[in-house]
């Protein structure tokens, strides 16, 4: 069966798509907005919750303290639901009359924020929501996701699907814990995490580029391999000698002098450890590198059309190899965040699927570092919201909150939320003819 | 491997189409193609239309030989030995004085490795420390018990592979199937055996729906099945977690734990020991955990073998798997094939869920019921090269590793996770035959050296 059904006749018969220039009126957004507005209206009128929802905006350690915002639950939700309806109608108008035939991005963004606000107000009836805590928790949960997603973005941009993010995070966390403990230096741990991520990438790159094994298979198997290796050594070595091998010194939080005094934002963004500051730089650097430099152009060319890139003299395999290695290095730092910052020691399978959520963030963020970062923040927020709501007694079962990122990703991949297009050569090996 | 998946002749391919009246116009196409195909001289100089890369890779994975599989297993066990020796306390102490008495280190290494693999064998095949045969052979039945769900889920993943699809959603499909089978098993009293069959059917339907959802999304929107299946794993997990802690849904009444009630006795799969004692009264039968689901899995293997190699549906599956572009031209509804394949695939994985809930874990289950089977199934399918009987035997191998792994952990202190390492190394190496060949310095297939040794192939080389 090796070459059955492949002949010149069939090659000619595969028709090339005909390109026509038409205004595509995209009705998916308006319909989705209608749906959310309708749900908001139903909740506002059918399931009203009496009481006052309070939002606390400052922590006790802040210099400038903001007064908590008190909102009467029922009326606030009704007002926001009506606003949402107006926005949904507006989106219909934009699609019908607009020149582009699409819902503008600002409208979707405002809509999303209002939905969130309405939901929080409704859920927090009679309770106080600690907004700074909510945001700090969001960032904490998002950091590994964002590092993983950045690794995923540059890897897929060069044409290698990186399913091994989970393995890179886990191996980074593992190496950071051991090296950080043995050397008593979190910086050495961080470097070890980078090397660990690169090592996983080397295997991914070697198998998918040199031996042309399917990238998804290598990624899946690498995750199993890293899980097996780290769990084996955890059970056999780390638990036996936890004090000398698995208690790394953690990074200390650094206050940025002026910025950390900004109310609400300051404590969230600028009282963090060096890993988080590295993340800010990494987000910018990946965006700048991919879209503003010659290196980025080459990377994207290799990922979109390797043959063309090869024709103009770019070494496709070498570019892919080193870019995938860089992706591993970035994801490895995300792993170090677990053991050198937030948790403080390595646990068996401690990444707990974060790599797969990062992969989802890559797709949801449409292979763009900034959007992928926002997607990572959104997923972190959804998870943390569930934690926050379970404290005040959530009216929505926590499992559904936890399910949300995955459902949203399925919708995104199915093209219901927006058109999603992967780099053209992503997942395809380049075989020079 | 064992099944006859060898070259299908042109005549057979043509008859596959001829047997399909709806496809008759495209049958001509297929015949035309075959005319090229049968004659190697015509086929050789022209460059055939290349199928998408993913399909070519899968074809290559499937096209390897048993030798590579065997060498991959040997290499993986060697890597496992290094891990065992490296972490063994006796080895670590003896390396401390390696220069004065190197013999100690080597004997410690040998002891550690031999001890571990002896435990692996005793836990998975035959325990010589037992006096009678029935108890001695018990580990083998344990191996088959562990292998049962692996084979079922592996068949599902393998069938999807043959259509060019990656079903990474085994976990979600097993969880949903388990919930369906479990729900039937305690909610609807029915006669003995019939109840179990209805439960199995519910599981298969549940898995098929969860798998078919992926197929539907892929066919309708082009959503990549890898991402969708990974996401649906989590959705299924949280959905069933929610149901398991909601009174009136799947939670056992009078309990606060997120755990289901036990299955009714009528729904539990007959145990092999019980079956034997009924069939051979008076014969000594032990207390095996192996149950009726193993019989179902054998039947499923036959079924998949029949579908893939003897039915026109299977033929269309394989054509889509080889080259969807060609399949589309030949008049095959590729999108429909994706849906059908993922429905069947999900149903087979669902069978694994049934074997868990109605076979080995009948006292109620939690959301962790899949126990890693969904992911292991991928490695099982890859090791079995996606052939039904290949999957069957690789499932038994992985079942043996699992059964033996527990013994190894208990008696030798080697963590069970080493099995994950061995499995993943096996699959990595099998997926990269050139790597194994270069390690063992084997000639590449079709290379002049090898062709010269086999005169039958010589003509082919010359024409090229």
Interface residues (C-beta under 8 A of the other chain):
Chain A: X1 X2 X3 X4 X5 X6 X7 X8 X9 X10 X11 X13 X14 X163 X203 X207 X211 X212 X213 X214 X216 X217 X218 X220 X221 X222 X224 X225 X227 X228 X229 X231 X232 X233 X235 X236 X237 X353 X356 X359 X360 X363 X397 X399 X400 X402 X403 X406 X407 X409 X410 X413 X414 X415 X416 X422 X427 X428 X429 X431
Chain B: X5 X7 X8 X13 X29 X30 X32 X33 X34 X36 X37 X43 X46 X47 X48 X49 X50 X51 X52 X53 X54 X57 X58 X59 X60 X61 X63 X83 X87 X166 X168 X217 X220 X221 X222 X223 X224 X226 X227 X228 X230 X231 X232 X234 X235 X238 X239 X241 X242 X246 X318 X319 X322 X323 X325 X326 X327 X328 X329 X330 X375 X378 X379 X382 X413 X414 X415 X417 X418 X419 X420 X421 X423 X424 X425 X427 X428 X431 X432 X434 X435
